[in-house]
Amino acid sequence: MAALLIPRRNRGMRTRLGCLSHKSDSYNDFTAILPDKPNRALKRLSTEEATRWADSFDVLLSHKYGLAAFRAFLKTEFSEENLEFWLACEDFKKTRSAAKLASKAQRIFEEFIDVQAPREVNIDFQTRELTRRNMQEPSLTCFDQAQGKVHSLMEKDSYPRFLRSKIYTDLLSQTQRRLS
């Protein structure tokens, strides 16, 4: 009887692991997280705008739908923590209250920078330690080096893959089909 249970248990485990390892990279994943309703958003997005995202990584990040598409892509690669950290830093730099500065900095550090953080970003030891020292007296620039490293990593690694991804190519096709 025990021998019959083991294969069934293994089959269930394989199914669960298969679901975890399945990386969806489709246009539908992008439309599901659009800031507006997908159909309305896509009617507003022109082929020219979507094509411009290939001009530079910063152009992509500055466009609402470009950011949403890139986020959807990073989720398929299980690396959205890089973008979330970069966005958290951008928001942090807008902090005007000295009282909120330290608590926001601590939250970002604990979530993204600290070793074994829940959404730890991939930065080198020196950058991590510099950021840890910066936390002793948090300022609007305390994450600048770490944010720069993560930006560079996304620009050199994730961004080129995004431009070749099914999400992006399908999106371009959809905008071009609307024109015909």
Disulfide bonds with the S-S distance in Angstrom:
none
